[in-house]
Amino acid sequence: MDDFSPERSFEEGVRRAARDALGVDPAAIPLTWPPSASHGDLATPLCFELARAARKPPRALAEALVARYEPAGGVARVEVAGGGYVNAFFDRDACLSRWLLGPPVPASPAGGPKTIVEHTNINPNKAAHIGHLRNAVLGDTLVRCLKRLGERVEVQNYIDDTGVQVADLVVGFRVLRNEEIADVLDRYSEERLHERGDRFDYVAWNLYAEVTRFFEEDSSRLSHRSDTLHAMERGDNPVADLAAHLARRMVRHHLATMERIGVRYDVLPRESDILAMRFWEDAFRQLREAGAVRRIEEGRNAGCWVMDLPGVEEGSGEDQKIIVRSNGTVTYVGKDIAYQLWKFGLLARDFRYEPFDWSPGPAIYEVWSTTRGPDASSRPAFGRGDRVYNVIDARQSYLQRVVAHGLRSLGHEREAGRSVHFSYEMVALTPAAVAALFPDHPLSDAERARPYLEMSGRRGLGVRADDLVDALIRRAADEVRKRNPGLDGARVQETARRIAVGALRYYMLRFSRNRVVAFDLDDALAFEGETGPYLQYSVVRARNILAKMEERLGESGTGGGLPPSAGFGTLEPGTADEHWNLALLLSRVPGVLRQAVDSLELSGVAKHAYVLAQAFNSFYHRYPVVQEPDERRRATRAALAHLYHDGMVRLLGTMGIEVPDRM
């Protein structure tokens, strides 16, 4: 299919006219959207930018540009507006006809620059929780937006299998339970857990809470953690073997949990392999040779290797970051610098890879894992990204600045600028959600008056991700049964699953990333308002219209473009703009996606989808389609319903939301 784009045609036409009429060749043509279709479909404020250098009023420049503009490619005409805007008016019938054929196929991303998105990154020590869901939804939606825009993307999920959290879980089994790896393999086999109605990640969830209390009761017990960490870093011992077993089993649970909400990965880089493949040694050598780190001989950081951070007040506590501790162990941020160097292809080393081992269960999908074993002979090439997005919550902003500074200190200014921290705020629960999920948890009057309550495992308010998904599915299933009493059980569950996942994903996306999400089950699942189910319902309505058209009239409105007899000129006087607005909003989706990616504000995608659904529902209630007696108007409206259905399915898919057959 050829690449029909009135937006790009307008840009190219403005550039040509600027060269011919004004003698300038602008590097970029800024675009904006007029407030209503009556003012135009697209506009550029370019002449305001050119006015100072040209020493002429913006409107005079715009008039000269418009006089030389040659309409083409879906643009019917241009005109001057306001103090110097150039507004474009599209050929409505031509655009609708071409848009009905579907969007242009993006250029094959097999070659060219690669974007790496690292997200989720759950410590493999217990079940995933509600906060991980926001990270995964944001990261996965960013991936889907990039792919929709035609970019080549690699999805990484970093596994911190040598960190403190895994060490604490090992302490829980070895010290609190007196169990070594043989005991864990026997007592916590999948068969035995299934018989008890339990799950290994839930066992670990409870045990990790016990270990936390164990350390809080007596700080001297932290020596168990230190000894365990050292044994894990040395490797080839029973403690390291137990840690590796626990981490692998937990990762399998995490992947299965994320699969439930439509999140997948390409590769799982393991921290233990960063150490085994000596990534850090290579990075540390580079940092020392560049003078980016220095050894402290006295004071509170004596014996440590630190990185000085420019622009931070001396003595503030953030002016120096410890990279290597006095006992010789590397900190998290040190390993992250090495990992970031590898992502950009700046280390003379690579991992070895193998397909992830899903056993004892069946593989859900193919995902690769780093390994200390032999390298697979036929595997994809990972790393060597041109841009890297690290999806990590806002509390890690300081450490992400340290990582970027590490790149700059080695002379990698370009890569540091392309190392993007996609930060976001935490997830909490509304008091109503706490009451629903924890009916035995007493809430004070003060707590009930708060907008949200923070999660706390020690207070019994830790929300496991699968528990939340299950609760949403149960509630959605109850509603589906009420609306569809004759629906069989399997279809009820599948419909409920799609509604629940759509509700969850939309709720995590609709808020600005710098705002705390106060999750509320009733609000998320509402069929009215700014929710996933509201958007899904609008698509089901459009689908039902098209089905009735075909059933009753033998017309589907889905032919190869707009029927010859149809068009906006067939509509009642004064209604064409409202009809056209629906098509125009759909045409703006690529621009919305680009803007969302550039600003890292994916809530803009959710907001645009909501505005689209509102526009369609207004259209649905005001203008009959199947019952319209005029054949030409009926065909035009059916074409719009078809355009909306297909366009909204694609947009929801970009947000990871599936549309059920019914609501």
N, C-alpha and C positions, 0 to 999 in steps of 0.2 A: 504494500500500500504506500502511495506517495505521502510525503510529509506535509499535509495541509495545515498551515498555521497562520491565521490572520495576524496574530501578535508579532510573529517574526517578520511577516510581510510588511507590517507597519514600521517596525524597527528599521528594516532595510530601506524602505521608501523614505523615511525621515533622514537616514544617513545620506542617501543619494541627493535628496533635496537640499540638505545642509551643505554638501560639497558644491552643488551647482549654484545655489542661490546665495550662500553666505561665505563660501570659500573656506570652510572648516570641515574637518573629518573627525567627528567626535569618537572617542574610544568606546564609549558606552552610551546607550540611549536610555535615560531613566523613564520608567513607565509608572503610571498610576491609573486608578479606576475612577471615572467620574461618579458623582453621588447618585445619579439615576440614569437609566437608559435613554431618557429624553435628551440628556446632555452629551451622549456619546457612549461608546462601548470601551474605549481605551483612550488614554491621553498621555502626553509627555510634557514635562515642564522644562525641556531642554533649553528653550530660549531664555529662561531666567538665568541659567548657568552661563550662557554665552554673552549675556548683555554687558557685563562689566568689561570683558576684553574687547568686545565690539564697539563699546561706547555708544550703544543705541538702545532705545526702549525695547523691552522684551516683546511687546505686542508688534512692533514694527518688524522685528526679526521673524516672528511667527507668521505675519502676513506674507513676507517674502518667501518663507519656506513653504507655506500652503500653496502659493501660486505656482511653485515648481514641482509639487508632489504629484506623482502619477499613481492613481488608485489601481490596485491589483491584488491578487491572492486573497480574496475574501473581504477586502476593504472597499466599501462603496464610495466613500468620500471622506474628506477631512475638512475641518474648519477651525478658525481661531476662536478661542473662548477666554473670557476674563482678561487679565493683564498680559497674557502671553502664552497661554496653554495652546497646544495643538491637539484637538480632539478628533478621534477616528470613529466613523460609523460603519459597522460591518454590513455586508450583504446578507440579510437575515435568512432568506430562503436558501441561498447557496451554502451558507455555513451550516444550517440545520441539516441539509441533505448530506454534506460531507461528514459531519459529526456522527450521523447515524451509521456510517460505515465503520465506525470504531476509531480509536486513537491510533496514531502512527506507531509502528513497532519501533522501540528504541534501538539505536545502533548496538550491535553485538558487543558486549563488554569483555569479550575473551582476552583482548589485549589492552594495552594502555595502562594508565595509572590505576592503582588499587587503593581503595579506602579500607582501613581496618577499624572495626568497631568491637571494642572489648566491653562486655557487660555481664551482669548477674553476679559472678564472682562470689559465690556463697562459700563461707568457711565450711569445709567438709567435716563438721563435728556434730551436726544435728539437723533436724528437718528444716526446710525453708520456711521463712515466716512472711508476714504480710508486707514488710518493708522490701523484701527481695522481689515481690511482685511488681512494685512500682519501677524498680531498676530494670527488670526484665522487659516490662511493657514499653518503657521509654526506649531502651536500647533496641528492642526488636522493631518498634515502629520507625525509629531512625533508619535501621537497615532497610525496611520495606520502602521508605520514602526514597532513599538513595537509589535502590534498585529500580523503582518506578521512574526515576529521573535518568535512568540509563547508565548508572555508575556500576563499576565492578567492586564488589564488597566481600570482605572476608570477616566472618563472625568468630570472635574468640571469647572463651570463658575461662579465665585464669583460675587455676586450682591451687590454693595455698595449703598444700598438704604437709608442710613442715612448720607451720606456725603454732603460736601459743594455744589456739583453740583446740587443735588436734592433739597437742601435748596434754592439755587438760582432760580430754576425753580418754586418752591412754591412762592417765593417772586414775580416772574414775574406774576403769575396768581392773587395773592392776592393783591399786591400793584400796579402793573402797569395796570392790567386788572380789578381789583376790583371784582374778581371771587372766590367764595368758591367752595367746592366740589360739591354741588348741581348744581351750574352754569356750572361747567366743565362737569358733567354727562349729562346735557341737551344740552348745546351749542356745545359740542365736541363729541357727540355720533357718532358711526361709520356711522349710517344712514345719519346724517347731513353732516358729513365730505365727505361721498361719493357723496352726492348731489352737494357739492361745488367742487368736484374733488380734495380733499385735503386728507392729512394723518396726524394723530395725532403726529407722530414723526417728521414730517416736520414742523408742527405748533410749536412744542417745540423747534426745531432747530432755528427758527427765533426768538422766544420769548427769548431764552437763550442769543442770541446775543444782544437783547435789554437790558436785565438785566445787562450784562457785561458793556455796555455803561452807564447805569444808575448808577452803582457803580463808574465807572471811573470819571464821571462828579462831584461827590460829595462823598468823602470818609466817611462822617458822615452817609450816607445811609447804610453803612455796618452793622449798628445796626439791620437792618431788617434781615440780614443773621444770626447774632448771636442769636437773639430771636427765629428765626425759627429752628435753630439747637437744641437749648435747648428744644423747644416744641416737636421736633421729637424724641429726646432721652427720654423724659418723657413718651411719648405715651399716648393713650386714650384721645385724644383731637382733635378738628377739623383740626388743622394744621398737626398733625401726620397722620390723616386719608387721607388728601389730598395728602401728600407726598407718602403714601403707594399706593394710587390709581394711581398716576402719574408713580411711579416706575414700578408697575405691567404692566401697558399698554405699557410702553417703552420696558420692557423686552420681551413682546410678539412680538413687532416689530423687536427687535434685533434677536430673535430666527428665525423669518420668513426670515429676510435678510440673515442670515448665512445658513439657509437651502437651499437657492438659489445656494450657492457655495458648497453644500455637507457637511456642518459642523453641527454636532450634539453633544449633551451633555448627560451625565447620571444624573447629579444632579446640582441644583442651590442653593448653600449655600448663605443665605441672611445675610448681616451684622446686620440687625435689630434683627435677631434671635440669633446671637452671643451675643448681649447685653441682650436680653430677657432671654436666657438660662444661663446667668451669666458665660459664658466662660471666660470673661475678669477677673471677680472677682477671679476665680480659678487660672488663670495664674498670676495675680497680687500678690496673696498670695504666690505662689511658688517663684516668682521673689524677693519679699521682704524677705522671709525666707532664700533664698540663698544668700542674699546680692547683688543681681544683679542690683538692682535699689536703689537709695537713694534720699532723699528729700533735696532740696536746700533751705537754709534759707535766703540767701541774694544774691544780684547781679541781673543780668538780668534774671536769671531763678528762682528767689525766689518764693517759693511755689510750684515749679514743682517737679515731680519725674523724675529723669534722669537715663540713663544708660551710664556708662563710657565705652568708646571703646578703647581697648588696641592697641598700635602701631600707634596711630594717634597723631600728634603734638598737645600739649596742647595749647588751645587758638585759634586753627585753625577754630573753628566753627563746626568741625565734630568730635571732641573728646568727646562730650557729645550729646546724643540724648534725647530729651524730650519724655517721654513715657506717662505721665499724666500732663496736663496743670494745671496752678495754680487755674483755676476755677473748677477743678475736672473732666473735660472731658478727655477721653482717645484719644490719637492721632491715626492716621491711622496705624502707625507701631506697636503700642501697640496691637491693635485689630488683626493685622496680625500675631503677635507672638502667640496670643491665637489660632488663626485659624490654624497656622502651627503645634502647639502642638496637636490640635485635629486631623489633618490629619494623624499624626503618632500614634494616639491612646494614647497620653500622658496626656490627660485630663480625669478626672473621670466623664465625662459628654458626652452626645451625643445630637444631634438635634432630633426634631420630624419631620416627613416627610409626604408629601402628593403629589399626582400627580399634576403637574403644571396646573393651570386653564387657558386654552386658550381662554375662552369666551371673547367677544361674537362670535368669529369665531370658526370653527371646529379645533380639535386637529390635528396637523401635525404629531406628533409622541409622544410617551410616554417619558416624562422627569420628574424627581422628583424635588420637591422644599422643602426646609426647611419651617417650619410653627410654629406658636405659638398655633395652634389648636391641636386637638388630633392626635396622631401618628397612621399612617396607620398600620393595623394589618399584612398585607402581603406586605412587601416592601423589596427591597434589603438592604444588609448591606453596609453602606458607610463609608469611612474613613479607618483608621488603615492601612495606606500604608507602604510599605517597602522602597520605594523611592518616592520622590516628585519632579516633575518638575514644576517650576513656570515660565510661559512664559510671561515675562514683559519686556518692552523696556529698552534700556541701561540707560536711565535717572534715572531708579529706582535701579541702581546697589548699591548705598550707602545704601538705605533702606533694600535691600535684605541682605546685609552684616550685618546690625543691627539685622535682624530676625535670621540669622544663629548664630550670637553671643549670642542672647537671649537663643537659644537652648543649646549652649555650656555652658553658665553660669549656667544652671540648671543641668549640668552633662550629657547632651544628646549628647555626642561627635559623636557617630555613626550616629544619625539622622541628626545632623548638616552637616556631610559629605555627607549625602544622600539627602540633601535639595539643589536642583540644580536650579540656576537661568539661564534660557534660555533667554539670552538677545539678542536684535537685534536693528538695527538702524531704523530711521524714513523712511517714504515714502514721496517723493516729486513728482512734475510733471515737465516734460521737457517743455520748452517754447512752443513747438508745441502742446503738450497736453493741456496747458493752453489756447492757441488760439482756440483749438477745443471744449473744454468744456465750455469756457467763452468767446464767440465771442465778447461780448460787453466790455470786460475788456481791457483797453489800455496797451500795452506792450512797454516799452521804448527800445531803441537800446541796452542799457546795459543789460536789462533783457533778450532780445532775444539772447544775446551772452553767457549767463550763461548756464552751463550744466543742472541745474534744479532750480526750484523756490519752496520755502517752502510754505506749506499751511498756510493760515491765514483767519479765518472766518471774522475778522474785515475788511480785505481787499477784502472780497468777493470771496476768493479762497478756501473756504472750500468745499471739494468734498464729497458728501454723497455717501455711498457705493452702494446703489441701483441705484443712478444716473449713476455711473460708469458702473455697470453691464448692465444697460439698454443701455447705449451708445455702449458698446462692442457688445451687441446682435444686435442692429440696424446695425452696420457696418458689422458684420458677416453675417446677413441676406441678405444684399445687395450683398455680394460676392457670397453667396450660390445661389441666384437667377440668377446671371450672369453665373455661372457654370452649373446650372441645371434649365433651363428656364421652363421646364414642371412640376417641382415639386410643389405639392399642398402646400397651405399656412401653414397648421399644421406641415407638415414635414420640411418645411423651418424653422419655428420657433424652432422646437426641435433640428434640426441640428445646427442652429445658437446658441442656448443656450449651447449646448455641446462644440462648438468651443469657444465661448466667455468665459465660465467658465474655460475650459482648458487653454486658453490663459492667463487669469488672474492668475490662480493658478501657472502655470509654471513660469510666470514672477516674481511672489513673491518668488519663490523658487530658481531661477537660480543664484541669486546674493548671495555672502557671507553675513551671517547675520550681520556682523559688517560693512557692506557697505550700504550707503544710496541708496534706490531704487528710481531712477528717472523714474517714470512710463510714458510710451509713448504708446498711443493707436495703432499707425501704426506699431510700432516695435512688440508689443505684439501679434498682429493679423496676422503678416506676415506668409505666407505659406512656406517661405524659411528661413533658418538660425536657430538659437537656440531659438525656440519658441514652444509653445504647439501645434499649428496647424501643424507644421512640423512633430512632433512626431505622431500626430493623422493620418496625411496623410499617413505616412509610414505603419501604421497598416491597413488602408483601402486598400492600395496597396496589402499587403499580403493577405488580405481577398479576394480581387478580383482575385488574382492568384489561390487561392484554389477553388473559385467558378467556375472559367473557367475550371480548371482541371476536376472538377466533371461534369460540363455541357458538355464539348466537348469529354472527354475521359472516363468518368465514373470513374475517379481516383481522390481521394481527398488527398492522401498523409497523411491521418490522422488516419491510422490503428493503431493497438495495437503495436506500436513500429516501428522500421525500417524494411521495407520489406527485406526478406532474400537475394534477388538479388541485393539490393542496398548497398551503403556504400562508404566511402571516396576513396577506391581503384578503384572505377569505374570512377572517375573524370579525366579530362585531366591532363597530367603531369604538375606539377608546380602550380596547382590551389587548391590543397587540403587544404593548410594552410589558404588561404583566406576564403574558405567555413567553415573550422573548427573554424576560429576566431569568426564567428557569433554565433555559438553554445557556444563557450567558454565564450564570453562576457555575454551571458544570464546566464550561470552557476555561474557567479560571483556576481549576484544580491544579494543573502543573505549576502555575505561578505561586499558588498558596503553598504547595509542597516545597518549592525552591526557597520561598521566604522562611518557611518553618525550619528548614535545614540550616539556612544561613544564620538565623537568629537562635537556633537551638530551642525554639519555643514551639513544641509540637501541639500545644493547646490550640494553636491557630488552625491546625488541620481539623481537630475536633469541632472547633467553633464553626468553621466553614461547612462541615458536614451537617451541623445542626441548623444553620441558616438555610441550607439546601432543603433539608427535610421540612422546615417550616414553609418554604416557598412552594414545595410540592403539595403539602397538605392544604395550603390556601387554594392552590390551583384545583385540587381534587374536590374541595367543598364548593367552589364557586362555579366550576365549568363542567358540565356533563360530558362524558366521552362516549360510553356505550349507548347512552340514551339520547345523544345529540342527533336530531333528525337530518341535519344538513350533512351530506356525505363528505363534502370538502373540509368542513370544520372538524368533523369527527376524525378524518384522516390526519389532520394537522395535530389535533390534541393527542391522538394515539401515538403519533411520532414523538411528541414530547414525552409522553409516559414511557415509551420505549427507551428514549435517550436517557431519561432520569433513572430508570431501572438499571440499565447496564452501567451507566456512569457511577451510580451510587454503590452498586455491588463492587466495582473496582475501588472506589474510595474507601469503603468499609474494609475491603480486603487489605488495603494499604495500612489500615489501623489494626489488622489482625482479627477482624470481626466477620464471622460468617452469618449469612441470613438464613433463618429457618424457613421451612415450607409454609408454615402458618404461625400465628401468634395466639 
